[in-house]
Structure formats: structure tokens, C-alpha cells
């Protein structure tokens, strides 16, 4: 038994020593592995950083070499341009002054006019009939084409054709058609009536005094007829202001009489009467003073209006006072 126990103790001691050696070997191996795990990342990072720095140095060297090569190429090119002689420059790039051919010389004007001057000295003096100023050429007789075309256009059923025909003779200054226009009836064509009045006034200003007086007389009749039907016809009320303004542009006794008669008419609206007063003041005929004074007295006796009607009365009174002051001088 003692021998068996001693043997077991020896075995147990050997097993313990073996176990301790195994444990110590494992600790040494683990420690070695831990050291490698700690030191390997640092070594790897150091090697990568060194490789990056080396690559960066190579890139910088390549960029510097490229810049130096470009600078060298530019310098060589400029040197070649500056060293090239001027004679080698192509002729096409240099403008060449060309001599323009000269015109053949002509003799001086004095040489050509000298014989004419000598002839003038030797020619006899002109007669008295030749020295007299030539009479102005007679005015061309009115052609029938304008009157025929106007009559054809005025007979059209289209109001636009009639109005355009009147504007054409007005813009063209066809005074020869004035008698034809004065024979028209203003009430028959309400669409073209304002254009007809304006055309007659425009042509009458270019005509002689007799035709101008005839035109004013005809417009005086138109004004009276429009006054007679102004209460029931809107076209007539619109034509009143057109006729009053047109008569103010024709200085004549007929114009003064027509405006004075209209100013005495109770059918004349206040705003149109104001235009008539201004037209009489523009004509400056003292014969119109009585009509203007009567109109001013009616305004003073009229009942006081309000609003817009009051403004029209005040404007008419002011126009009458100014017209009286102008006609008195």
C-alpha cells in the first residue's frame, strides 16, 4: 500500500507539473499573440503612410515636369517668332497700298465759258418785252374726273366708301369739287355728315374769298336746319358742334352772322354756345358783340344750377366775358 500511494503521488505530481507547463505555455502564446495584435495595426499604418507620401512625391514631380515642359515650349515658340526676319512675313497679311488711277484732266470751266462770255458781250441788249417778268401760268381747269369719281363714291350704299371719298378730296385739296359738296343735303347722310362739314371747311380755307363766303353761307343753312331738329334727333345735336367749330375757321360775314343767329337760338346747348362764343371771339368781328352780350345776360338771369350743369354755366360766362373784352378792342 505504501508503495502504491507513493506511486500515485508521483503520478499526480507529474500530471500537475505537466498541467502547469501547459498553462504557462498557453499564457506565453497568448501574450505573444496579444503583442502581435497591438503592434500589427501600427506597423500597417506606418507602411501605408510611407507609400502615400512616396506616391504624392511622384505626382508632384510629374506635375512640375509638365509645367516646366509647357513653359519651355512657349518660350521656344516666342523665341522662334521674335527671331523670324520681317521679310519672311506673308504678303497677304500686310496691306498693300494701291495707287488709284487718276481721272483724265478736264479743261477749266473758264476755258469753256470764255466763248460764251465773248458772245454775250457782242450780243445786242434784250428788248423791253424780254426783260418784263413772265405772267404766271393760268390755273388748270377743273377736270371732270374728280367730280365724276366723287359723285360715284357718294352714291354708294357703303358709308365707309362715302366717308373715304370725302377724306380723299379733303386731303388732296381738290377745291374744284367744292360746289359739288355744297349742293349736298346734310340730313340725307347722317353717317358722313361730320366728314362732309370738315371737308367743306378745309377746302373753303384754300379757295378764293367768293367761294369761301359761299361755303360759309351754305354751312349757315345747315346750322339752321340742324337747330330746328336738334330736339328730336341726336345726329343733329352732334352736327351742331361740328358746324360751329367749322364756321369759326372761315373769316367772313356769313360766318359771323351764322354764329350770332345760333347763339340767339334757345335750342343751342350751353356747351355748344360756349364754342360759338369762342369762335366769334376768334373771328374778331365787332358785329357779333350784340349776340355775345345777349347770351351773357341770359346766363346771369338763369337759375343757379348744381353739379356739372353749374360748371358748364360758369365756363360759358367766362368765355362770354373774354369774348366781349376782345371784341371791344
C-alpha positions as CSV (number, residue, x, y, z in Angstrom):
1,X,0.0,0.0,0.0
2,X,2.7,2.5,0.9
3,X,4.3,1.7,-2.4
4,X,1.0,2.3,-4.3
5,X,0.4,5.5,-2.5
6,X,3.9,6.7,-3.3
7,X,3.4,5.8,-6.9
8,X,0.1,7.7,-7.1
9,X,1.7,10.7,-5.6
10,X,4.5,10.6,-8.1
11,X,2.0,10.4,-11.0
12,X,-0.1,13.2,-9.5
13,X,3.0,15.4,-9.2
14,X,4.0,14.7,-12.8
15,X,0.5,15.4,-14.0
16,X,0.5,18.7,-12.0
17,X,3.8,19.7,-13.4
18,X,2.6,18.9,-16.9
19,X,-0.6,20.9,-16.4
20,X,1.4,23.9,-15.1
21,X,3.8,23.7,-18.0
22,X,0.8,23.6,-20.4
23,X,-0.8,26.6,-18.7
24,X,2.5,28.6,-18.7
25,X,2.9,27.7,-22.4
26,X,-0.6,28.9,-23.2
27,X,0.0,32.2,-21.4
28,X,3.2,32.8,-23.3
29,X,1.5,32.1,-26.6
30,X,-1.5,34.4,-25.7
31,X,0.9,37.1,-24.7
32,X,2.8,36.7,-27.9
33,X,-0.5,36.9,-29.9
34,X,-1.6,40.0,-28.0
35,X,1.6,41.7,-28.7
36,X,1.2,40.9,-32.4
37,X,-2.4,42.2,-32.3
38,X,-1.3,45.5,-30.8
39,X,1.8,46.1,-32.9
40,X,0.4,44.9,-36.3
41,X,-2.0,47.9,-36.9
42,X,0.7,50.4,-36.1
43,X,3.1,48.7,-38.5
44,X,0.5,48.6,-41.2
45,X,-0.5,52.3,-40.8
46,X,3.2,53.3,-41.0
47,X,3.7,51.4,-44.1
48,X,0.6,52.8,-45.8
49,X,1.5,56.4,-44.9
50,X,5.0,55.9,-46.3
51,X,3.5,54.5,-49.5
52,X,1.1,57.5,-49.8
53,X,3.9,60.1,-49.2
54,X,6.0,58.3,-51.9
55,X,3.1,58.4,-54.4
56,X,2.5,62.1,-53.6
57,X,6.1,62.9,-54.2
58,X,5.9,61.2,-57.6
59,X,2.8,63.1,-58.6
60,X,4.3,66.4,-57.7
61,X,7.4,65.6,-59.7
62,X,5.2,64.7,-62.7
63,X,3.2,68.0,-62.4
64,X,6.3,70.1,-62.1
65,X,7.8,68.3,-65.1
66,X,4.7,69.0,-67.2
67,X,4.6,72.7,-66.2
68,X,8.3,73.1,-67.0
69,X,7.8,71.4,-70.4
70,X,4.9,73.8,-71.2
71,X,6.9,76.8,-70.2
72,X,9.8,75.6,-72.3
73,X,7.6,75.0,-75.3
74,X,6.1,78.6,-75.0
75,X,9.5,80.1,-74.7
76,X,10.8,78.2,-77.7
77,X,7.7,79.3,-79.7
78,X,8.1,83.0,-78.8
79,X,11.8,82.9,-79.5
80,X,11.1,81.5,-82.9
81,X,8.6,84.2,-83.7
82,X,10.8,87.0,-82.5
83,X,13.8,85.7,-84.3
84,X,12.0,85.3,-87.7
85,X,13.0,88.0,-90.1
86,X,10.4,90.5,-91.3
87,X,11.0,89.6,-95.0
88,X,9.5,86.1,-94.3
89,X,6.1,87.5,-93.3
90,X,3.5,86.5,-95.9
91,X,2.4,89.3,-98.2
92,X,-1.2,88.6,-97.8
93,X,-1.2,89.7,-94.1
94,X,0.3,93.1,-95.0
95,X,-2.0,95.6,-96.6
96,X,-0.5,96.9,-99.8
97,X,-1.4,100.5,-100.8
98,X,-2.6,100.6,-104.4
99,X,-2.4,103.6,-106.5
100,X,-5.8,104.6,-107.7
101,X,-6.0,105.6,-111.4
102,X,-6.4,109.3,-111.9
103,X,-9.3,110.7,-113.9
104,X,-8.3,112.4,-117.1
105,X,-7.9,116.1,-116.6
106,X,-10.7,118.3,-118.0
107,X,-10.2,121.8,-119.1
108,X,-11.0,124.5,-116.6
109,X,-14.6,125.9,-116.7
110,X,-13.3,129.3,-117.6
111,X,-11.9,127.9,-120.9
112,X,-15.3,126.6,-122.0
113,X,-17.3,129.7,-120.9
114,X,-14.9,132.2,-122.4
115,X,-16.5,132.0,-125.9
116,X,-19.9,132.3,-124.3
117,X,-18.8,135.4,-122.4
118,X,-17.4,136.9,-125.6
119,X,-20.7,136.2,-127.4
120,X,-22.6,137.8,-124.5
121,X,-20.5,141.0,-124.9
122,X,-21.2,141.2,-128.6
123,X,-24.9,140.2,-128.4
124,X,-27.4,143.1,-128.6
125,X,-29.3,144.1,-125.4
126,X,-32.6,142.3,-124.8
127,X,-35.8,144.1,-125.6
128,X,-38.2,145.6,-123.1
129,X,-40.7,142.7,-123.7
130,X,-38.0,140.2,-123.0
131,X,-37.0,142.0,-119.8
132,X,-40.6,142.0,-118.5
133,X,-41.4,139.2,-115.9
134,X,-43.4,136.4,-117.4
135,X,-47.0,136.1,-116.3
136,X,-48.0,133.3,-114.0
137,X,-49.3,130.2,-115.7
138,X,-53.1,130.1,-115.6
139,X,-54.7,127.7,-113.1
140,X,-55.6,124.3,-114.5
141,X,-59.3,124.0,-115.3
142,X,-61.1,121.6,-113.0
143,X,-61.2,118.1,-114.5
144,X,-64.4,116.1,-114.7
145,X,-62.6,113.0,-113.4
146,X,-62.6,114.2,-109.8
147,X,-66.2,115.3,-109.8
148,X,-67.3,112.1,-111.5
149,X,-65.4,109.8,-109.1
150,X,-66.7,111.8,-106.1
151,X,-70.3,111.5,-107.4
152,X,-69.9,107.8,-108.0
153,X,-68.5,107.3,-104.5
154,X,-71.1,109.4,-102.8
155,X,-73.9,107.3,-104.4
156,X,-72.5,104.1,-102.9
157,X,-74.6,102.3,-100.3
158,X,-71.5,101.7,-98.2
159,X,-71.0,104.6,-95.6
160,X,-67.3,103.8,-95.5
161,X,-66.9,104.4,-99.2
162,X,-68.6,107.7,-99.0
163,X,-66.5,108.8,-96.0
164,X,-63.3,107.8,-97.6
165,X,-64.1,109.7,-100.8
166,X,-64.7,112.8,-98.7
167,X,-61.4,112.4,-96.9
168,X,-59.6,111.8,-100.2
169,X,-60.8,115.1,-101.7
170,X,-60.1,116.9,-98.4
171,X,-56.5,115.6,-98.1
172,X,-55.9,116.2,-101.8
173,X,-57.1,119.8,-101.6
174,X,-59.5,119.3,-104.5
175,X,-61.1,122.8,-104.4
176,X,-62.8,122.2,-107.7
177,X,-65.3,119.8,-106.1
178,X,-66.4,122.4,-103.5
179,X,-69.5,123.4,-105.4
180,X,-70.5,119.8,-105.7
181,X,-70.2,119.3,-102.0
182,X,-72.2,122.5,-101.2
183,X,-75.1,121.1,-103.2
184,X,-75.4,118.1,-100.9
185,X,-78.1,117.8,-98.2
186,X,-76.6,117.3,-94.8
187,X,-79.6,115.5,-93.4
188,X,-79.6,112.8,-96.1
189,X,-76.4,111.2,-95.0
190,X,-76.0,111.3,-91.2
191,X,-73.0,108.9,-91.2
192,X,-70.9,111.1,-93.5
193,X,-72.3,114.5,-92.3
194,X,-69.4,115.3,-89.9
195,X,-66.8,114.4,-92.5
196,X,-68.7,116.5,-95.1
197,X,-68.7,119.6,-92.9
198,X,-65.0,119.2,-92.1
199,X,-64.2,118.7,-95.8
200,X,-66.1,121.8,-96.9
201,X,-64.4,123.9,-94.2
202,X,-60.9,122.7,-95.2
203,X,-61.4,123.2,-98.9
204,X,-63.1,126.7,-98.3
205,X,-59.9,127.9,-96.5
206,X,-57.9,127.1,-99.7
207,X,-60.5,128.7,-102.0
208,X,-60.9,132.3,-103.1
209,X,-62.9,134.8,-100.9
210,X,-66.0,134.3,-103.0
211,X,-66.0,130.6,-102.7
212,X,-65.2,130.9,-99.0
213,X,-68.2,133.2,-98.5
214,X,-70.4,130.7,-100.4
215,X,-69.3,127.9,-98.3
216,X,-70.0,129.8,-95.1
217,X,-73.5,130.7,-96.4
218,X,-74.2,127.0,-97.1
219,X,-73.0,126.0,-93.7
220,X,-75.2,128.7,-92.2
221,X,-78.2,127.0,-93.8
222,X,-77.0,123.6,-92.5
223,X,-76.7,125.0,-89.0
224,X,-80.2,126.4,-89.1
225,X,-81.7,123.1,-90.2
226,X,-79.9,121.2,-87.5
227,X,-81.1,123.6,-84.9
228,X,-84.6,123.1,-86.0
229,X,-84.5,119.3,-85.5
230,X,-82.0,119.1,-82.6
231,X,-84.7,118.4,-80.0
232,X,-85.7,115.1,-81.6
233,X,-82.6,114.0,-83.4
234,X,-79.3,113.0,-81.8
235,X,-77.4,113.2,-85.1
236,X,-78.5,116.9,-85.4
237,X,-77.2,117.7,-81.9
238,X,-73.9,116.1,-82.8
239,X,-73.6,118.1,-86.0
240,X,-74.2,121.4,-84.2
241,X,-70.8,121.4,-82.5
242,X,-69.1,120.4,-85.8
243,X,-70.7,123.2,-87.7
244,X,-70.0,125.8,-85.0
245,X,-66.3,124.8,-84.9
246,X,-66.0,124.8,-88.7
247,X,-67.6,128.3,-89.1
248,X,-65.1,129.6,-86.6
249,X,-62.3,128.8,-89.1
250,X,-63.8,130.8,-92.0
251,X,-63.4,134.5,-91.6
252,X,-66.4,136.1,-93.4
253,X,-69.5,138.0,-92.7
254,X,-71.5,134.9,-93.3
255,X,-69.7,133.0,-90.6
256,X,-70.3,135.8,-88.1
257,X,-74.0,136.0,-89.0
258,X,-74.4,132.2,-88.7
259,X,-72.8,132.0,-85.3
260,X,-74.7,135.0,-84.0
261,X,-78.0,133.6,-85.1
262,X,-77.2,130.3,-83.5
263,X,-76.1,132.0,-80.2
264,X,-79.6,133.7,-80.0
265,X,-81.4,130.3,-80.5
266,X,-82.7,128.6,-77.3
267,X,-82.1,125.2,-78.9
268,X,-78.4,125.6,-78.8
269,X,-77.0,123.7,-75.8
270,X,-74.8,125.6,-73.3
271,X,-71.6,123.8,-74.1
272,X,-72.1,124.3,-77.9
273,X,-72.9,128.0,-77.2
274,X,-69.6,128.3,-75.4
275,X,-67.8,127.0,-78.5
276,X,-69.8,129.6,-80.6
277,X,-68.8,132.4,-78.3
278,X,-65.1,131.3,-78.6
279,X,-65.4,131.1,-82.4
280,X,-66.9,134.7,-82.6
281,X,-64.0,135.9,-80.4
282,X,-61.6,134.2,-82.7
283,X,-63.2,135.8,-85.8
284,X,-63.0,139.2,-84.1
285,X,-65.9,140.8,-86.0
286,X,-67.4,143.6,-83.8
287,X,-70.8,142.8,-85.4
288,X,-71.0,139.8,-83.1
289,X,-70.9,141.8,-79.9
290,X,-74.6,142.1,-79.5
291,X,-75.2,138.4,-79.7
292,X,-72.5,137.7,-77.2
293,X,-73.9,140.3,-74.8
294,X,-77.4,138.9,-75.0
295,X,-76.0,135.4,-74.3
296,X,-74.1,136.8,-71.3
297,X,-77.3,138.4,-69.9
298,X,-79.3,135.2,-70.2
299,X,-76.6,133.4,-68.2
300,X,-76.8,136.0,-65.5
301,X,-80.6,135.6,-65.3
302,X,-80.7,131.8,-65.5
303,X,-81.4,130.0,-62.2
304,X,-78.4,128.6,-60.4
305,X,-77.6,125.1,-61.4
306,X,-75.7,122.5,-59.4
307,X,-73.0,119.9,-60.2
308,X,-71.9,119.6,-63.8
309,X,-74.5,122.0,-65.1
310,X,-73.1,124.7,-62.8
311,X,-69.6,124.1,-64.2
312,X,-71.0,124.5,-67.8
313,X,-72.7,127.8,-66.9
314,X,-69.5,129.1,-65.2
315,X,-67.4,128.1,-68.2
316,X,-69.9,129.8,-70.6
317,X,-69.9,133.0,-68.6
318,X,-66.1,133.2,-68.5
319,X,-66.0,132.6,-72.3
320,X,-68.5,135.4,-72.9
321,X,-66.6,137.9,-70.7
322,X,-63.4,137.1,-72.6
323,X,-65.1,137.5,-75.9
324,X,-66.7,140.8,-75.0
325,X,-63.3,142.1,-73.9
326,X,-61.7,141.1,-77.1
327,X,-64.5,142.4,-79.3
328,X,-64.4,145.8,-77.6
329,X,-60.7,146.4,-78.6
